[in-house]
Amino acid sequence: MTAQEFAARVRNRERILGYWSVIDSPVSTEWLAHVGWDYIALDLQHGLIGYSGMLAGLTAIDAANGPAGLVRVESNNATPIGRALDAGAAGVIVPLVDTAEDAAAAVAAATYPPAGIRSYGPMRSQLRIGPTPADANRDTVVLAMIETPQGLENVEKICAVPGLDGVYVGPSDLRLAVGGASPSDTSVDDEFEAALVRVQKAAAAAGIAAGIHTPSGDVAARRLSEGYTLATVASDLTHLKAVSADHLKAASGG
């Protein structure tokens, strides 16, 4: 899938499924890219991936000639956003977006002038995106994370920001944001589900994508059935541990 095709699918609010990578392991990332996901997202905020790992990971994803490569950047700042895009990311997931102004700053960082402030230097991205600024602006996806009390309170205004392609729920932080004592606190299930509905409806009203991170394919399917248009499943590290533990249990006789 080209970056242009991926951006069109996001903006058309088609159902899109992706996978999350936190391990700096280009070979395993390349294997994952052959599974059939629509995108692979590399986590530079909480993952174990630095710049060289991101560059190698994006190259590995492109080698599969299938999914788009996204990057969850470290922060809502023009430098990490620009570096991820220059390295060849088809889009960025920007964390801790609390206000419409925050969302506008993320869009500006990912957009060349005169509309934005992205500095021109597409060292690798020009092989697949652009290289003209207008084409790069057209083909680059920007998703703003909704994961804080302020972000939830301002979600309708955030969704209305021009140039924003979608919002993306960070469920662990959002559960904390609605009063949970931990990311798995079930006592706030009602508040959490209500927050998810609010985010989905705000995105739908604005005509942008509604994305969410999920722990499993089953949950991803449920969120898509509830109106979300983009869902990421688990992570490579989570599944590595879970599958290894299952095999140990079986080998040990249960």
N, C-alpha and C positions, 0 to 999 in steps of 0.2 A: 504494500500500500504506500503510495507516495504521500508526502506531507500535504499536498493539495487535496488529495482524496480524503485523508484523515480529517483535515480541517473542515471539509464540506460535510462529512458525516457527523462531526460534533455539532456543527451549526444547524444541521437539519434535524437535530435531536433524534438521530437514529440510535438504536440500542448497540452499545459498544462494550466489549469485555476486555479487561486487561489484567496483567499480573504485576506483582510488586517485587522488586529486587533490592536487598539491603547488603548483599555480599559482594565484595570486590573480587569477582571471579568471572572474567570474560568468557571462559569456555562454558561454564554452566549457564551463563546468560544467553549465549548463542544457542545452546540446546533448548532453553525455554522459548526462545524466539521462533523455533521450528514447531512448537506445539500447535499453534493456530490462534493464539491470542491476537486481538486487534492492536494492542499496544503493550509494551513493557515499560514500566516506570522505575527509574533508578532513584533511590532515596538518598539525597545528599544532606538532608536535615538530621535524621536519626540513624541513617544507615552507616555502614562501615566503608564508605566509598569516598575517595578524595577526587581531585581533578583528573589525575591520570587514570584512575579507575573509571570515572565517568566517561572519559574519552574512549577508553578501550571497550567499555560496555556499550556505548552507542555504536561503535564500529562493529561489534559483535552482533548487535540487533540488526543493523543494516545488512550484514552478511547473509542473514536468513531471507532477505528480500520479501518480508511479510509484514510484521507488525511495525507500527510507528514507535519511535523511542521518545519517551517523555522523561523529564527530570523534575523531581520535587526539590527545589532549590533550598539553600540553607536559610534564606531570609528574604524579605521583601525589599530588595536593594538592587540598584541597577547593575552593580558589578557581578554578582553571582548569576543574575538573570541573563545578562549579556554573554557571560562566559559559557553558560549552558547552551545557549542558542548558537553561539559561534562554533561550539564543538559539534553541532549537528543535531541537537534536540529538535523534534518537531513541535514541541510545546513545553510549557513550564506549569507546574503546580506550585502556587505561591502560598506559603503558610502564614498563619496569624494575621489574616485580613480582618480588621475590626470595623472599618468604616468605608464609605464610598470613596473617600479620599485615598485610603490605602489601596483600594482596588484600582483607582485611576492611576496611581503611581506605578503599580505592577504593569498595567497596560502600556503606560508610557515607556517603561524600561524595556519592554519587548517590541517596541515599535520605532521605526526609523523616523527622523524628522521629515516634514514639519509636524506630523501628528504626535510624535513621541520624542524620546531622548536617547534611543539606542545608538551607540557609537558604531561606526561602520568598520568591520574587520572580520568578515565571515570566513575565517581561516579554513574550516572544514565544511561548514554548512553550505557553502556555495556549490558544493558537489551535488546537492540534492534540493536545496531550498534557495530560491532567488536565482542569481545573485543580486538582481536589481532590488532596491529597497521596496518598491511597490509590490513585487511578487513575494518577497519575504514577509512583508506585512500581511499579505493576503493568506499566506500558507502557515502562519505561526499561530498556535493555540495558546491561550492564556486562561488558566483556571484558578480561581481564588478560593482558598480553603475557608470554610465556615466551621469554627471549632472553639470559639470563645463566647462568653456571655455577651460581649459587645458585638461580635460578629453576628450572632443570632438576632440580637435586638435590631441590628441595622441591615438584616439580610435583604429586605425589599429594596432599599436604597443601593446596596451593593450590586444586586442583580441588574439594576437599571443603568449601570455605568457603561457608557459607549465603548465598544471595542472589547468588552469582556465576553469571552466565549462560553463561560460556565462557572458554576460553583462546585466545590468538592468538599464533602463532609469528612472530617476527621473524627470518627466515632468515639475513639478513646477520650480525646479532649472534650468533645461535645457532651459526653456523659458526665464528665467532671463539671462542665459548664452549667449543667442543669441541676447540680447539687449532689452528684454521686460522690461517694467516698473513695472510689477507685474506678478504673475503666470497666470493671466487670460488676459493678454494684447494681443488682437487679431491683433494688428498692425504688429506683428512679426510672423504671421502665416506661411508665406512662408519660412522664415528662420528656423522656428521650424520644419516644415515638412521636409525641406531639411536635417536638422540635424538628424531626425529620420531615413530617408532613408540611410544616411551615416552610422549610427550605425548598422542598420539591415544588410547592405551589408558587413560591416567589419566583423560582426559575422558570416555571411554565408560563407564568403571567408575563415575564419579561422576554420570553421566547429564546432562552438560552439553555444550555445543557445543565442537567442536575447530576452530579457525580457523587460517588460514595465509596469508601473503602469497606470491605467486608471480610469476615474471617473464613468464608467457605463459598463454594459454588452454589450450595443450596440457598444461603442467605443472599448471595448476589442475584439469583433468579427471583427471589421474593422482592428485593428492592426494585428490580426492573419492573416487576408486575405492579408495583405500587406507584409507578410513574417516574422513577429515576431512569436516566437515559445512558448512564455510563457507570460501570461498576468494576472495581479492582478486587482481585481475590488474594487474600492472605499475603504470604511472602515466601521467598526461597528458604530463608533460615527457619521459619516456622515449620514448613513442610519437611525440610531435611531432618529436623529433630523428631517430628511426629512419625514419619515413615520409619526412621531408624528404630524408634521405640516400639512400634508395632511389630517389626521383624524380630526384635529382641524378645518380645513377649511370646511370639509364636515359636521361636527357637527354644525358648525355655519351658515350653509345654504349657503356656498360658499363665 
